[in-house]
């Protein structure tokens, strides 16, 4: 190969094979060409014993411009590449050089940069003692194309990993990189691990660090969280993801493992979110099995957990309006009418909200978020309001929250057909009656009946559906109880004697 010198070892190997093989075969085994083999046989010395070559095998095409024009351009800006410089030389000297000189120019530039170029960034491999560092990061998992109950599930994965052993814990997050998501995922990981590392490292999360401050500062909530577990909080420099490489590389391996497992599963659709979370936990446990040996060593170096977890919720006061709703973080929630006028203390968790009144939890609701393109989200449970609608069915037609109250799409379709083909008053009474049936525990069965009626192009008959869904009446058998006489007990007493 050009620029690669034949070594003394190759010469010895060639001569060793030449005693038994042809010149071509011996050259091939020694890794040299036949032409070099012929020169070796004619030579009287080894390559190391010959003087260094000080002449060129061909004329240097860049000799007239390299020192005078190319080098000054590189000194002015070392990032200029060979293509740019060749095009500049062609403009200055039309017709003198063609593209065949490009490779020569590239090699000369590379050699020049190795001697006179600017300093390049150096990466320093780090040693990670056991029990010293745990790392956290969020990664977007939309590329997995997971579906929950037929709908695309846009989500992130929060991952906590130990730098020494590689043990990891993953939490599915369907919100942004908020403090609640960080707190929930971190605490779940620490309690699953059974110990606390010395340091917790993240990137520049706005939920953990005040990035607008002139000096690095923790947010108060994150500082309290780290203080509760005795963690020392650190972060990498903004834009330097390589400084957090122990977790960045694991994000890629995690998503690759999940993608392969989904391919092997043959489907990316899950009936419920809990099924997908169980699937993720299974894959993570398999990956942690590889780190079991190192985890034994690291667990012995971890600090003990505190007596209890710290708060994994955010308390926000909210007043229930006369419409039996309250607003929390851009989402409208419905509540039973008994809570109208009360001021609730709402605890917002990562996946649910709790309504507290007078020190008691009076209501627990799944957490909702505004849909894409929606300014205010709506989480309206028809079961909270169906009693009031039963007393005022006429209000259903122009109810502002009507579309958000339908439990399933088939109920909305049924209302649209009723509103188009029946008088408004009758349509409202029928629809409210259907919602009453659904609230009585027949939501799924009634939905099936409504789908069949839509296929048959028929409108629902409330009385017929009520009778159909009514529990069967069982015949109560008539039981006749015959009381024995007291004399029978006297006979039993005599037998016992």
JOKAGI-V231276 format. One record per helix or strand of 2 or more residues. SS is the DSSP state (a for helix, b for strand). FROM is the first residue (numbers start at 1). TO is the last residue. If there is no record, write none. Layout:
BEGIN
SS,FROM,TO
SS,FROM,TO
END
This chain:
BEGIN
a,8,18
a,23,30
a,34,42
a,47,49
a,66,76
a,82,92
a,99,116
b,133,140
a,142,144
b,147,148
b,151,152
b,156,162
b,168,173
a,179,193
b,199,202
a,220,229
b,232,235
a,241,265
b,269,270
a,273,289
a,292,299
b,314,319
b,325,328
b,331,334
a,337,339
b,343,348
b,352,357
b,360,366
b,377,379
a,382,391
a,393,396
a,402,405
a,409,421
a,424,455
a,462,469
a,487,496
END
